[in-house]
Amino acid sequence: MHVDATFKLNRHGYPVIVVGFSDVMRNFHLLGLFVICDRQESTYVRVFKSLQSTMFWLFRGDLEANAIMGDAETAQWNAIL
């Protein structure tokens, strides 16, 4: 799973979290885009819980990731772990 927060995608400067995964052919598949107001651990926890519940609703199973790739943001990693 790939997780990254990017900026300057909207005029207010809110961070946008992009979440997706790559298949064996190295194609990227978008799972979700989240516009957030801050980059706090609690915000990332809400994002990941929302993603998990949506994936469960869509596929009737838990979200399982063999590896997670993201940047070195502490709040992001604390929410994942």
C-alpha positions as CSV (number, residue, x, y, z in Angstrom):
1,M,0.0,0.0,0.0
2,H,1.2,3.5,-0.8
3,V,0.4,6.5,1.4
4,D,1.4,10.0,0.7
5,A,0.3,13.5,1.7
6,T,0.7,16.2,-0.9
7,F,0.0,19.9,-0.9
8,K,-1.0,22.7,-3.3
9,L,-3.8,20.6,-4.9
10,N,-6.4,23.1,-3.7
11,R,-6.4,26.8,-3.2
12,H,-6.6,26.6,0.6
13,G,-3.5,24.5,0.9
14,Y,-5.1,21.6,2.7
15,P,-3.1,18.4,2.6
16,V,-4.5,15.7,0.4
17,I,-3.7,12.1,1.3
18,V,-3.4,9.7,-1.6
19,V,-3.8,6.0,-0.8
20,G,-3.4,3.1,-3.3
21,F,-1.6,0.0,-4.1
22,S,0.6,-1.5,-6.9
23,D,0.0,-4.8,-8.6
24,V,2.6,-7.3,-9.8
25,M,2.7,-5.4,-13.2
26,R,3.6,-2.2,-11.3
27,N,0.3,-0.5,-12.1
28,F,-0.9,1.9,-9.4
29,H,-4.6,1.5,-8.3
30,L,-6.1,4.4,-6.3
31,L,-8.0,3.4,-3.2
32,G,-8.8,6.8,-1.8
33,L,-8.2,10.5,-1.7
34,F,-8.7,12.3,1.6
35,V,-8.6,16.1,2.0
36,I,-7.6,16.8,5.6
37,C,-7.3,19.9,7.7
38,D,-4.1,19.0,9.6
39,R,-1.4,16.3,9.7
40,Q,-2.0,15.0,13.2
41,E,-1.9,11.4,14.2
42,S,-5.6,11.4,15.1
43,T,-6.5,12.6,11.6
44,Y,-4.4,9.9,10.0
45,V,-6.1,7.3,12.3
46,R,-9.6,8.5,11.1
47,V,-8.4,8.3,7.5
48,F,-7.1,4.7,7.9
49,K,-10.2,3.6,9.8
50,S,-12.4,5.1,7.1
51,L,-10.4,3.3,4.4
52,Q,-10.6,0.1,6.3
53,S,-14.4,0.3,6.9
54,T,-15.0,1.2,3.2
55,M,-12.9,-1.7,2.0
56,F,-14.7,-4.1,4.3
57,W,-18.1,-2.8,3.0
58,L,-17.0,-3.1,-0.6
59,F,-15.2,-6.4,-0.5
60,R,-16.7,-8.1,2.6
61,G,-13.2,-8.6,4.0
62,D,-10.5,-6.8,6.0
63,L,-7.9,-4.6,4.4
64,E,-4.6,-6.5,4.4
65,A,-1.3,-5.0,3.4
66,N,1.9,-7.0,3.0
67,A,4.0,-3.8,3.0
68,I,3.3,-0.1,3.5
69,M,5.2,2.7,1.8
70,G,5.0,6.3,2.9
71,D,7.1,9.3,3.7
72,A,8.9,9.9,6.9
73,E,6.1,11.8,8.6
74,T,5.9,10.7,12.3
75,A,2.1,11.2,12.7
76,Q,1.5,9.0,9.6
77,W,3.6,6.1,10.8
78,N,2.2,6.3,14.4
79,A,-1.3,6.0,12.9
80,I,-0.3,3.0,10.8
81,L,1.4,1.1,13.6
